[in-house]
Amino acid sequence: MVEDSVVKRAKELREQLNQYSYEYYVKDAPSVEDFVYDSLYQELVDIENRHPELVTEDSPTQRVGGRVLEGFEKVVHNVPLYSLNDVFNKEDITAFDQRVQKALGHQVSYTCELKIDGLSVSLRYEDGKLVQGATRGDGSVGEDITENLKTVRSIPLKLKNSVTLEARGECYMPKKSFMRLNQNREEEGQDIFANPRNAAAGSLRQLDTKITAKRNLSTFLYSVADTNSLSSSSQYEALQELEDLGFQTNQERKLCRSIDEVWDYIEDFQEKRGDLPYEIDGVVIKVNDFDQQETLGYTVKAPRWAIAYKFPPEEAQTVIRDIQWPV
Ligand SMILES: NC(=O)c1cc2c(=O)c3cc(F)ccc3oc2nc1N
C-alpha cells in the first residue's frame, strides 16, 4: 500500500508536468526553464519506478515510447476521411465560389487555412482520454498508430473537458527537425528523407515507438469526424473550440467574407511560405457555416464545400534557381 502523500505527490507532479508540456509544445510559450521541468520529471520517474502501480495513461513518462510493435492493426473509419479537390489558379477559385453561391442562393463566408504538408491523422477520445490514433489510409481503412502518436508531445493524452469525439488533423515534422534528422542520418551513412512529409510518415510508421518519440513531430488539428460532437456551428468557431480543448491549431487561419479576401490570403501566404517553420503545399478554403456545408454535401471522393488551392511546388523553383541559365 503506497502512502497517501506519495500518491498525492505523483498526481501533483503529473498535472504540473503536463501543464508545462502543454505550454511548451502546444502554446509554444514555456513558463519554466527546462531544468525545472527535468528535475520534476526525474522525481516522478523515481516515484513510478518505486511504485509502478502509480503509472497512469496520461503520465508524461509515457511519452517516451518503449514498445516495439509487431505491426499495425487496421482501423475502420466510421466517418470516412475524404480527400480535397485541388485547384491551381484564380479562375478555379472563382468557379468554386460561383458553384457554392449557385447551390446556396447567396454569398457565403469562407474559412481559409494553411494546407500543412504532413500526414492526415485521426484521434479518438472517449470521456476526454485519447483511446486511439490512426492514419488516414485510403480514407475508409487506416492503421492504428496510437502508441506512436502518444509520443507526439503536442497531442493531448487528456482533453480539458471529458468529451467524446474524433479529431482530425495533420501530423508534421518542423523544417528545423527535418534538417537536423537528415544531417544525423547522413553522418550515420543512412538514406536521407526527401522532404518533411516523408520524414513524418516514416517516423509514424516506425515499429519502435522510442524512435518515433525522438523525431520531434507536431500537429495541427482542423476538424472533427462529426460536427455534432462540438458546440460550434462553423469551421472558424470549431478551430477555437479545438484549441480550447487542448489541441494545437494553426494560428494563420482567416475568416474571409468574400472570395476576393480568399485570393488575398492565398497571395499573402504564397509569399510567406518560405518563412514558415513548417512546410505547406497550399491553402484549404472551406465554406464556414456547418449547415451550409451539410447542404452542399460530398461527391464520391470529396466535399463540395471545400477546395485545396495548391502552390506551385517549391522544389521546382529551387531547381530553376540552381541551373546556371545562359546569360
Ligand atoms: N492539410 C491540411 O492542413 C488540411 C487538410 C484538410 C483535409 O484534408 C480535409 C478533407 C476533407 F474532406 C474536409 C476538410 C478538410 O480540411 C483540411 N484542412 C486542412 N487544414
The ligand as a Tripos MOL2 file, in Angstrom:
@<TRIPOS>MOLECULE
LIG
   20    22     1     0     0
SMALL
NO_CHARGES

@<TRIPOS>ATOM
      1 N1         -3.5070   19.5190  -44.7730 N.am      1 LIG1
      2 C1         -4.2470   20.4120  -44.1160 C.2       1 LIG1
      3 O1         -3.7050   21.3240  -43.4790 O.2       1 LIG1
      4 C2         -5.7300   20.3000  -44.1630 C.ar      1 LIG1
      5 C3         -6.3100   19.1960  -44.7820 C.ar      1 LIG1
      6 C4         -7.7020   19.0800  -44.8200 C.ar      1 LIG1
      7 C5         -8.3720   17.9560  -45.4580 C.ar      1 LIG1
      8 O2         -7.7090   17.0280  -45.9910 O.2       1 LIG1
      9 C6         -9.8210   17.9500  -45.4760 C.ar      1 LIG1
     10 C7        -10.5290   16.9180  -46.1160 C.ar      1 LIG1
     11 C8        -11.9220   16.9960  -46.1140 C.ar      1 LIG1
     12 F1        -12.6170   16.0260  -46.7090 F         1 LIG1
     13 C9        -12.6060   18.0180  -45.4840 C.ar      1 LIG1
     14 C10       -11.8890   19.0410  -44.8470 C.ar      1 LIG1
     15 C11       -10.5170   19.0090  -44.8590 C.ar      1 LIG1
     16 O3         -9.8380   20.0300  -44.2250 O.2       1 LIG1
     17 C12        -8.4880   20.0860  -44.2190 C.ar      1 LIG1
     18 N2         -7.9250   21.1420  -43.5960 N.ar      1 LIG1
     19 C13        -6.5820   21.2790  -43.5560 C.ar      1 LIG1
     20 N3         -6.0580   22.3750  -42.9070 N.pl3     1 LIG1
@<TRIPOS>BOND
     1     1     2 1
     2     2     3 2
     3     2     4 1
     4     4     5 ar
     5     4    19 ar
     6     5     6 ar
     7     6     7 ar
     8     6    17 ar
     9     7     8 2
    10     7     9 ar
    11     9    10 ar
    12     9    15 ar
    13    10    11 ar
    14    11    12 1
    15    11    13 ar
    16    13    14 ar
    17    14    15 ar
    18    15    16 ar
    19    16    17 ar
    20    17    18 ar
    21    18    19 ar
    22    19    20 1
@<TRIPOS>SUBSTRUCTURE
     1 LIG1         1 GROUP 0 **** ****
